Amino acid sequence: MAAFAKAFAGRWRIVEMDVWDKDFLDLVETAHLTFKGAADGEIAFGALKGFLDVRYGTRDGLACAEHQREAGSTGGDGEPIGTLHFS
């Protein structure tokens, strides 16, 4: 596993999002992102639970993990739809 992947490995609590309040985030289970392996992850918040295709690297000099939709899925074009940064 690459060093960047190791830096993000584990379960991370989602404590804030731009659109939804905390009550919604934890509606079904504790909102979280989980990173495991070289490119696998999952996300859960509200009534959503899904799997992520994750790419690790740097952006603006900081380690980052980007998750993507699959190309061809509704609204998906393979472009990053979320980025997590460590500073």
C-alpha positions in Angstrom: 0.0 0.0 0.0 1.4 3.4 -0.9 2.4 5.8 1.8 -0.4 8.2 1.0 -3.0 5.4 1.3 -1.6 4.5 4.7 -2.0 8.1 5.9 -5.7 8.0 5.2 -6.4 4.3 6.2 -9.2 3.8 8.6 -12.6 5.2 9.5 -13.1 9.0 9.6 -16.1 10.6 11.2 -17.9 13.2 9.0 -18.8 16.0 11.4 -19.9 18.7 8.9 -21.2 19.1 5.4 -22.2 22.2 3.5 -25.7 21.1 2.7 -27.0 18.9 5.5 -27.2 19.4 9.3 -25.7 17.0 11.9 -29.1 15.4 12.6 -29.4 14.3 9.0 -25.8 13.2 8.7 -26.3 10.6 11.5 -29.8 9.6 10.5 -29.2 5.9 10.0 -25.7 5.4 11.4 -22.7 7.6 12.4 -21.7 9.5 9.2 -18.2 8.4 8.1 -15.7 7.8 5.3 -13.7 4.6 5.4 -10.5 4.2 3.4 -9.0 0.7 3.0 -6.5 -0.8 0.6 -4.9 1.0 -2.3 -8.1 2.3 -3.9 -11.2 1.2 -1.9 -13.4 3.2 0.4 -16.9 3.7 1.6 -19.1 6.6 2.6 -22.2 6.7 4.8 -24.4 9.6 5.8 -28.1 10.3 6.0 -29.8 7.3 4.3 -26.8 6.8 1.9 -24.2 4.1 2.0 -21.9 3.7 -0.9 -18.5 2.5 -2.1 -15.8 4.8 -3.4 -13.0 4.5 -6.0 -10.2 6.5 -4.3 -7.0 8.0 -5.7 -4.3 9.3 -3.4 -1.8 12.0 -4.1 -1.1 15.7 -3.5 -2.8 18.9 -4.2 -1.4 22.3 -3.4 1.4 20.6 -1.5 -0.9 18.7 0.8 -1.7 14.9 0.9 -5.2 14.3 -0.5 -7.6 11.5 -1.2 -10.1 12.0 -4.1 -13.1 9.9 -4.6 -14.9 9.5 -8.0 -18.1 8.4 -9.6 -17.8 5.8 -12.2 -17.7 7.2 -15.8 -21.1 6.7 -17.4 -23.1 6.7 -14.2 -25.8 9.3 -13.7 -23.9 12.6 -13.4 -20.6 10.8 -13.4 -17.9 11.7 -15.8 -14.9 10.2 -13.9 -14.0 13.6 -12.4 -13.3 13.9 -8.7 -16.5 14.6 -6.7 -14.9 14.9 -3.3 -11.5 15.6 -1.9 -10.2 15.1 1.6 -7.0 17.0 2.6 -4.6 16.6 5.5 -2.7 19.7 6.5 
